[in-house]
C-alpha cells in the first residue's frame, strides 16, 4: 500500500520591522479596499441600506416567536452581519458594507421562510 503525503507548506516570510512607525503602516496597508467610483459608491450605499432595512424587518418578524436551535443560530449570524455592515459603512467601506448587508438579508430571508 502506497501512502501519499501532502507537499510541504510554504513558509511565510515576515519583513523586518523598521521602527515604531512600521506597526501603524502595516495595519493601514493590510486593509485593502477596492476603489469605487462616485456612481459605484452611491449604488453600494443604496444597496447596503436596502439590504439592512430588509434584514432588520425580517428580524423583527422573528421577535416573540419560539425559535429552534437552527433559527436562533441564524438570528445570531444575522445580527453579527448587521453589526459588521454598519461598522464598514461608518468607515465608508461601501463594498464591504454591501457584501455584509447582503449576507444579513439573505440569512434573514432564510429565517423568515423557516417559520
C-alpha positions in Angstrom: 0.0 0.0 0.0 1.4 3.4 -1.0 0.8 6.4 1.1 0.8 9.9 -0.3 2.0 12.8 1.7 0.9 16.4 1.2 3.5 18.7 -0.2 5.3 20.8 2.4 3.6 24.1 3.4 5.3 27.2 2.1 6.9 29.3 4.7 5.6 32.8 5.2 8.3 35.4 5.4 7.9 38.4 7.6 9.6 41.7 6.7 11.9 43.2 9.3 10.4 46.0 11.4 11.9 49.4 10.7 10.9 51.1 13.9 7.9 52.3 15.7 6.0 53.6 12.6 6.1 50.2 11.0 3.1 48.9 13.1 0.8 51.7 12.0 1.9 51.4 8.4 1.3 47.6 8.5 -2.2 48.0 9.9 -3.1 50.6 7.3 -1.7 48.6 4.4 -3.3 45.4 5.5 -6.7 47.0 4.8 -7.1 46.6 1.1 -10.4 48.1 -0.1 -11.5 48.4 -3.7 -11.7 52.0 -5.0 -15.2 52.7 -6.2 -16.2 55.5 -8.5 -18.8 58.0 -7.2 -21.5 56.2 -9.1 -20.5 52.8 -7.7 -20.3 54.3 -4.2 -23.8 55.7 -4.4 -25.1 52.4 -5.7 -23.3 50.5 -2.9 -24.7 52.8 -0.3 -28.2 52.4 -1.6 -27.9 48.6 -1.8 -26.4 48.4 1.6 -29.2 50.5 3.1 -31.8 48.5 1.3 -30.4 45.1 2.5 -30.0 46.4 6.0 -33.6 47.6 6.1 -34.9 44.2 4.7 -32.8 42.2 7.2 -34.0 44.4 10.1 -37.6 44.0 9.1 -37.2 40.2 8.8 -35.5 40.1 12.2 -38.4 42.0 13.7 -40.8 39.4 12.4 -39.0 36.8 14.5 -39.5 38.6 17.7 -41.8 36.9 20.1 -41.7 33.6 18.2 -40.4 30.4 19.6 -37.2 29.6 17.7 -35.5 26.3 17.4 -31.7 26.0 17.7 -31.1 26.5 13.9 -33.3 29.6 13.9 -31.5 31.0 17.0 -28.2 30.5 15.3 -29.4 32.3 12.2 -30.6 35.2 14.3 -27.1 35.4 15.9 -25.4 35.4 12.5 -27.7 38.0 11.1 -27.1 40.3 14.0 -23.3 39.8 13.5 -23.5 40.6 9.8 -25.7 43.7 10.5 -23.2 45.0 13.1 -20.2 44.4 10.8 -22.0 46.0 7.9 -22.8 49.1 9.9 -19.2 49.3 11.1 -17.9 49.1 7.5 -20.4 51.8 6.4 -19.2 54.1 9.2 -15.7 54.0 7.7 -17.1 54.4 4.2 -16.0 50.8 3.1 -19.1 50.5 1.0 -18.0 47.4 -0.9 -17.6 45.5 2.3 -20.7 47.0 3.9 -22.8 46.0 0.8 -21.4 42.4 1.0 -22.1 42.0 4.7 -25.6 43.6 4.5 -26.4 41.2 1.6 -25.4 38.3 3.7 -27.6 39.5 6.6 -30.5 40.0 4.1 -30.1 36.5 2.6 -30.0 34.8 6.0 -32.9 36.9 7.3 -35.0 35.7 4.3 -34.0 32.1 5.1 -35.1 32.7 8.7 -38.5 34.1 7.6 -39.1 31.2 5.2 -38.4 28.7 8.1 -41.5 29.8 10.0 
